[in-house]
Amino acid sequence: MARLVQTYLVDDLTQERGDDVQTHSLELNGVSFEIDLSAGSYEDLEAKLGPFMKAGRRTSSGKRKRPRKASTHAQKRVPVATFNDTGADPAEIRRWAKERKIAVPARGRIPRSVREQFIALHDNPV
């Protein structure tokens, strides 16, 4: 058995169905809206918003960027030790820590104190 599904757009203002109804996107105060309007309703919208659009500035239509937080001092970047700059394999550090009953996560970042203990021991063997 075949099933036929038809979708009709209805003007959100007049509640009338028509072939000229289209979906339009708007944004105001950072909130995005979609509205289905017939050609006549869209012309009404443009007529009402026209003076505001002419007085305003056009911006890019990409995703809205978060405003940057103002800072009174420069932020320092702290280097993070990785496999490449320590030469230590994370799997090896985990194995070493487990043998010594030092708690480390099975995945993710290994605590700095554990990495430092491992590196100190292996750089200066007793």
PAKEBA-854423 format. One record per residue (C-alpha): residue in three letters; x, y, z. Coordinates in steps of 0.5 Angstrom, whole numbers, plus 500, padded with zeros to 3 digits. Example, Ala and Ser with C-alpha at 12.3 -4.5 7.8 and 13.67 -1.06 7.14 Angstrom:
Ala525491516Ser527498514
//
This chain:
Met500500500Ala503507498Arg502513503Leu502520500Val504525505Gln503533503Thr506539507Tyr503545507Leu506552509Val501556513Asp502564514Asp503565521Leu499572521Thr493570517Gln493563518Glu491562511Arg495556506Gly498559500Asp503557494Asp506563496Val508562503Gln515562505Thr519561511His523567513Ser529568519Leu529574523Glu534576529Leu532581534Asn536582541Gly540576540Val534571539Ser533568532Phe526567529Glu523563524Ile516565521Asp512563515Leu509569511Ser505569504Ala508575500Gly503580502Ser504579509Tyr512579508Glu511586504Asp507588510Leu513586515Glu518589510Ala514596510Lys514596518Leu521594519Gly524598513Pro525605516Phe529601522Met533597517Lys535603513Ala537606519Gly541600522Arg548597520Arg548590516Thr552585520Ser555578517Ser550573518Gly554568521Lys554565528Arg553570533Lys560571537Arg561571544Pro563578547Arg570578550Lys571579557Ala574585559Ser581584563Thr585589567His591584567Ala594580561Gln593573562Lys599568562Arg599562558Val601556562Pro605551558Val602544559Ala606538559Thr605533553Phe608527551Asn612531546Asp615536551Thr616531556Gly618525552Ala614521557Asp609516555Pro602517558Ala601509558Glu607508561Ile606514567Arg599510568Arg602503569Trp608506573Ala603510578Lys598504578Glu604500581Arg605505586Lys598505588Ile598512586Ala591514583Val591517576Pro585517571Ala584511566Arg583517561Gly585524560Arg590529563Ile595526568Pro595530574Arg602535574Ser604532581Val604525578Arg608527571Glu613531575Gln614525580Phe615520574Ile620525570Ala624526576Leu625519578His626517571Asp631523569Asn635522576Pro635514577Val637512584
//
